Each structure stands twice: as C-alpha cells, then as structure tokens.
Amino acid sequence: MQADKCGYIDIDTGQIVIDAAENDYSAAWDFREGLAAVMRNGKIGFINTNNEVVIPFQFERTPLCDMEIYFIFHNGYCSMTIAEGKVGLIDREGKWIVEPIFDELWAPSENGCRIIVNDGKYGVLDEQLNIAYPTEYDHIDITADGVVLSKDGHKWKVDYSGNIIQTYMVDFTSYLKYPNGY
C-alpha cells in the first residue's frame, strides 16, 4: 500500500506485480481463481493477474451488510453486496447468478453447499445454487456427511438427500461431579 493506494506483490519473490503507485485502487482483496476484487472511486470491480479489468467497477461495498465479505471467488462465484446491504452471488462475468436478497451468504463448504441467512434465520443453497433448506432454521451446520438443523430448541442431522440420519443431537455435554464420582 502506498499513500492510500493498493497494489500486489508476489509473496514468493517479494517483487511488485501490480504497482500501487500506478493504480488508483483504494482497496484490494486476494486473488482467487485468477481474479481479484479492487476498489476504485468507491466501486468494486475485478482484475486479472495482468491488471486488466475483467469485471467493471460497478458493485457496492456497504457497511449495511451483516457479514464481512471478502469478495473472493469460490467455485466460479463470488459473494457481492448491494447498497441496501443484501448479498448475492455473481459469476466471472459480473452477472448476478443468485440475486442479492440475503443478509449473509457464506463461502461454500467442501461439498459446495452454502449457508444463507435472513433475519437471523438460516438456510442452505445446494451446490447447484438452489434453496435446499429455506431460511427458517435457528442454526445450520454443514458437515462432511450431512446437515445439522436446529429449530425451536430441537437439533437433528439429515443427509444431503434430506433423510434423517440422527433424530436428536445435543450442543454439548459436561461432567457432573458427585462425592462418589462422575
């Protein structure tokens, strides 16, 4: 960074790759999948490793969003915000693939599913970006073999087809110590 300007260095060699002094980027995020988000004049766009603008400067970074957005591509898509604070997904051309209607839209899990949140309620987008579980759960965790759903004080686990694989789960257990043992 140089006088409120951002650029990039090669972390292996320390060489400047995109010079901060030659650009007017006020913010810059990590390169992922060949693209990096940069901000110019208050708008976010994406550049490639040759510093060519691939997605024009058209997106908002807003403090109204409920989560920190890192503007990084995962599996061909990037979480993006609009001025009203909602989050959606764009593709590598900057087109909305998932409209910005969520308060939060998390990076994909290992299986490609993404947690979505609206009004404090959780849901899941499947790997094809369809709503697998609507935003009506108190909490959701995605695991290697399924999804843990919490609603109205009840917690259970389903596989990725929606079949219940564990009907009851607890958040934690603790030992109770009695004078004669645990």
N, C-alpha and C positions, 0 to 999 in steps of 0.2 A: 504494500500500500504506500502511496506517495501523495501527500497533501490532499487527502480525501479522494484519492483515485485508487482504483484496484486493478491489479494485473495478475499474472500467473507465473510461477517458476516451476521448473522440473525438480521434483523433490529428490530425485536420484542424483542429479548433477549440480543442482543449485543455480543453473542457468535460467535467465529470464526468457520465458517463452512468449508471453504476451505482456508487453511493457505498459505499466500503469501510466507513465508519462505521455504515452502516445494515444491513450484512450480516455474516454470520459465516463468510465464506469464508476458509479458511486457505491456499488455493492457487487460482489461476485461470489458464486457458490461453486461447489465441487463439480468437476467433470464426471459424468456418468453416461455410459452408452454413447460416447463421442460428443456429447453436448454439455454445455454449462450455462446456467442462468446468470445473467448480468443485468444490472440496473443502470439506466441512463435517463436523465430528466424525469425521475420518478416512475418510470415504466420498466417492466421486466421483459426481456427478450432472451433468446438463446443463441450462443455462438458455437462454432466447431473449433477444433484444435488449431485451425489456421486463422482464427479470429474473424471468420466470416459470419455474418448474421444469417442464421438459418430460420429462426422464428422471430418475426419483427417485434419490436418493443411496443407491446400492446396490453400487457397484463398488469394488474394492480397488486401491490404488496400492502396489506391493510392490517392495522392494529386491531380491527374488529374480529379477526379470525380467532376462534377459541384454542387453536393449537399452533405451535411453531411449525411453519412449512419450510422445508429445506430446498424446495424447487429442484429435486433430483429425479431423473428418470429411473424407473424400475419396470422391467419387462415391457418397455416401449411406451410407457405412460408416465406422466408427471402430475402430481397434485398441484393445483393452481387456484388462486383466490380471485375473488371479485371485490369491488369496493364495498359492497354490503357485508363482507365478512364471510361469505359462504365459500365452500371448497368443492371442486370437481376435478376431473382428470382431462388433460389434453394429450394428444398424440404427438409424434415427432414433427408434424406439420403445423402444430399450434391449434388444431381443431378440437373442440370440446367433444370428448367421447362419452364422458359422464358429466351431465350438466352440473353446474355449481349450486347444489341445493343442500349440502351437508354442512354441519358445524365442524366436523372433523372427518377426515378420510385418510386412514393410515396407510403406510407403505405395505406392500404385500408380504404375507407370511411365506414360508418355504413352499407351500402348495399353491400360491398365487392368490389366495383369498385375502380380502382387505376388510378391516373393521371400519364401519361407518357410525357416526354419532350425530343425533339431532335432539336438541332439548334434553340432554343428559341421558338419552336412551340409546342403546347400542343395537347394531345390526351387522350384517355381513354381505359383502359383494363376493360372488364366486369368481373363479379365475376367468370366466367369460364376461365379467363385469355386470352380471345380472344380480338382482337382490335375492340372495339365498335365504336370509333372515331379515325381516323388516326391523326398523329401529323402534323396538318395543321392549327390549330387554334391559334389565338393570345393569348388567355387565356381560361381556363375552370375552372368552379367551380362545384363541386358535392354537391347537396342539398338533403334534405330528399325526395323530390318528383320529382327530375329530375336533368338535367344537364344544366348549363348555358354556352352557347357557345359564344365566341367573335371572330369575323373575319372581317378584312377590315373595322373597325370602326362601325360595326353592332353587336348588342348583342341580343340574344334571348334564350328562355328556351324550352327544349324538355323533354318529359317524358322518362322513361327508355326503351321504345319501339321505340323512335325516333320521336314520334308525337309532333308537335309544340304545346306547351301549352301557350306560351306567345311570341308574334311575335316581340315585341320591349321592350327593357329594357334600363335603364339609370344607370350609375355608382353612381351618387349622385345628389341630388338637394340642392339648397340653397335658402334662402330668399333674395329677393331684397327689400330694404327699400326705400320707397319714402317719400317725405314730408307729404303725406296724408295717409301713412300706408304701409303695406306689399303687 
